[in-house]
């Protein structure tokens, strides 16, 4: 069984196309060589087993080799957006304390230099590496990756994933999705989003080719790009699927070669699925549910949503999902409770957050960690999961996980904003609404907020009010806030 992340690569078919970006394509043999060169570069710059490496670069054929190169030396990589705001970079640098940063971003390079952290570019990694011996490398329980995700605090926290957890998750997910060696996986998702990043590893296990793209390629150009690269698999969030449905609704649209579309992040609208199935006869759809803390929770069979509307599938092989009551007792089928996940894919916990780790990853009889998701749902008699909602301040915006507290905290950092709260998407509202007390215009607030947060975290709407309703305990009165925003 594969136990280290780079084992997946070393077992891939060498002569097959592995990764493309634009017209550039590299074989698996080239990716293996690149990963070894990257490992030597990292070693020559003092990166050791257990260190962290921040990766904030645009899509490039070198990226898979870069991630696998980190794996070879035992360094945990952390993929971050290449155009994130400076405050987000500062937080990650201070929290992760990386030994090395790989980026072209001028703001990140300056912040790293101010902290005495060495920066390299992709161009630096393309030159022949120094002739150094590689270290012995990691063992399966070592961290392989840190993924920063929004949570119930004002700043993102990092989920720590070991080699064993990641390789198990990849193998289990692939057993259900069944990527093929001849597949071309068109990935326009950010690689900082674990759904996007894992496409690299899933393609590797299958010996398939991943075509790396950008968010711009997932808009008006999406259909043309799918045709251009003869894509057969499309990992999508609802916004991307909706864009494809609109393009396919044009009278002259020709169906692409897609055989599979997957979805996780947030619920896919039924109307969009109907259009895609009608206009792309070869297309099968697999809906999924997951969290960064366990990568993937459940997966539907292909087109299983037609037989079980509203379900997000069954637990991965070798894992289990169940609902519990407030006292932690397992609930029978059909009863709603907090969802709990158990299995080898449950990640190691949160980086430098021992109290939160103990809360969200309790150990059964002191031995086996499980994940208390904070989400609510129920399972039917056949083990199919039906998601109901979240109990905390997390929500999904355009398929990405966002913390209402983080967004509100960023808004209150803006000059001229006295108070802020966030109403998550729901009902007739497809995007979150930011509610603020300020003399600024709503569009000014949202423009300024983009200097504090990644674009996908910025709410689509903003409402200026005289005051934020609060409870007697001084907390935001969610019910009263909801009424204000519906006036």
C-alpha positions, 0 to 999 in steps of 0.5 A: 500500500502507498504510505508516502505521498511521493510513492503515488508518483513513483508508481505512475506510468512514466511515459504517460502525459501527467500535467498540462498548462496551456500548451505545455505538457509534461510526462510522469517521468518528467514530473518524477525528475522535477520532484527530485530536482526540487528536493535537492533545491530545498535541501540545499536551502536548509529545508529539513524533515518537519519544516514547512514550505509555503507555495503561492504560485500560479498554475504551472506544470512544475507545481506537481513536481514541487509538491512531491519534492516537498514530500521527498524531503519530509517538509509539509507544503502549504499551498496558498493563493498567489494573489491573496491580501497581505494580511492573509499572507502575514497571518500564515507566515507568522502561524506556520513559520515556514523555512522557505517560501516559493512565490512570485508575489511581491507582497509575500516576498517582502513580508517573508524578507521582513521575517528573515525567510528565504524566498524562491521563484519557480524559475529558481527551481528550474535551474539544475540543482546543487549536487547534494544528497537527499535526506532519508525522508519522512515516515507515514505519520509525518505531516505532509501538508497544511491546509488553511481553512476558515473556522469559528475564530477570526483567523484561518487555522491550518489542518495538518494532514499526514502522509498516511492520511492523505494517501488513504484519502486519495486511494479511497476517493479514487476507488469511488470516482474511478478516474481512468488512465486516458482521462484529461482532468480539467482543473480550474479550481484554486490549488489552495482549495483542497478539492483542487489540490487533490486533483493532482494526486487523484490523477497521479493514482489513475495515471491520468493527465491533469490540465491546470487552469485558472478561474478565468478559464472557468467563465465564458471560455469554459466550453472552449477550453474543455473542447481545446483540451478534450477534457473528460473529467470536470471537478466543479463547484456550482458557479462553474457548473452554472457557467457551463450550463449557460454556455451549453444552452446556446443554440450552436453549442457543441457538447464537450467530451466530458464523461464525469463531473464531480461536485463538492463545496456546496449543493448543486442546483437541480436545474443546472444538472438537468441542463447539463445532462440534457445537453451533454449525453455522455456526462455522468455526475457524482455529488460528494460531501466533505470537509478539509478535516477528513478530505471527503466524507461521502460520495454518491454513485454516478447519477445517484442523485436521480435515485436519491434526491438530496443525498450526498452519498455513502461513507468512503470504504474503510470509514464511517459517518454517523449522527449523534445526539447532544450527549454523544450517543449514536442516533438511528437511521432517520434522526437528525444529529451532529455528523461524526466521521471516523476512519484513517482519512480523519486528519491529525488536527489543527496546527498549534490549536491543541484546545480546538483539536481536542474539541473537534477530534476527540479520541474514542477510549483515548485511542482513535480520533474521530471528527466532530464536524459541527454539521447536522444531518441524518442517514437512511437505512442504507447509509446514505447521508442527507445534509441538513445544516451547520451549527456554527458560523461557517458557510459556503460561498461559491463552493468555498468554506468561509467563516462569518466571524473572519469576514466580520472581523476583517470588515471592522478593521476598515477605517470608517466601519464601526461594526459588522456582521454577516448573514450567510447565503440561504433561502432566496439569497445565493450569496452572503450579505455583509451588514455594517454600521458606517458612513461609507457606501456599500460598494466602497466597503466591499471594495476595501474589504478585498484588500483584507480578504481573498475574493471568494470570501468577500460577500456579494452584497452589503447593507448599511444600517444604523446599528447591528442588533444584539442580544442581552449577552452582547452577541449578534442577534441572528434572528433580528439580523435576518429580519433586517436584511429581508426588509 
